[in-house]
Amino acid sequence: MDLTISADSGDLLLFAANSWFTGLQRTVTQSNYDHVAFILRYADSRLVYFESTAGTGVALYSWD
């Protein structure tokens, strides 16, 4: 499945980062994931996502 074709506004991406802190976070919360991203598709079909991390805070990234 090609995410650039099937993804749409409001979809969520679930992440499991590879660091000691996020591993600890997943252990404490008993979850497979440690953070999420929110997808937004513009009217011109560009795909972007909002992601929040401890290092950068909330940021908007192009899927490209």
C-alpha positions as CSV (number, residue, x, y, z in Angstrom):
1,M,0.0,0.0,0.0
2,D,1.4,3.4,-1.0
3,L,0.8,5.8,1.8
4,T,1.2,8.8,-0.5
5,I,-1.9,7.7,-2.3
6,S,-4.1,6.2,0.5
7,A,-3.4,8.6,3.3
8,D,-5.8,11.5,4.0
9,S,-6.4,14.3,6.5
10,G,-7.1,13.0,10.0
11,D,-5.1,9.8,9.7
12,L,-2.7,9.0,12.4
13,L,0.8,7.5,12.2
14,L,2.0,5.5,15.2
15,F,5.7,5.4,16.0
16,A,8.1,3.4,18.1
17,A,11.3,5.4,18.2
18,N,14.6,3.7,18.9
19,S,16.0,5.3,22.0
20,W,16.4,4.3,25.6
21,F,13.9,6.9,26.7
22,T,11.2,5.9,24.3
23,G,11.8,2.2,25.2
24,L,11.3,3.1,28.8
25,Q,8.2,5.1,28.0
26,R,6.7,2.1,26.1
27,T,7.5,-0.2,29.0
28,V,5.9,2.1,31.6
29,T,2.8,2.7,29.5
30,Q,2.7,-0.9,28.4
31,S,2.2,0.3,24.8
32,N,3.8,-0.7,21.5
33,Y,4.1,3.0,20.5
34,D,5.6,6.1,22.0
35,H,4.3,9.0,19.8
36,V,1.9,9.8,17.0
37,A,1.8,12.0,13.9
38,F,-1.3,13.6,12.4
39,I,-1.6,13.6,8.6
40,L,-2.9,16.5,6.6
41,R,-3.6,16.5,2.9
42,Y,-3.8,19.9,1.2
43,A,-6.3,20.6,-1.6
44,D,-3.4,20.4,-4.1
45,S,-2.7,16.8,-2.9
46,R,0.5,17.6,-0.9
47,L,0.9,15.3,2.1
48,V,2.3,16.7,5.3
49,Y,2.3,15.5,8.9
50,F,2.4,17.1,12.4
51,E,4.7,15.3,14.8
52,S,5.6,16.1,18.4
53,T,8.9,14.9,19.9
54,A,10.8,15.8,23.0
55,G,13.7,17.2,21.0
56,T,11.9,19.5,18.6
57,G,8.4,19.9,20.0
58,V,5.6,20.1,17.5
59,A,6.7,20.5,13.8
60,L,5.2,20.2,10.4
61,Y,7.0,18.0,7.9
62,S,6.4,17.3,4.2
63,W,6.0,13.6,3.5
64,D,8.5,14.1,0.6
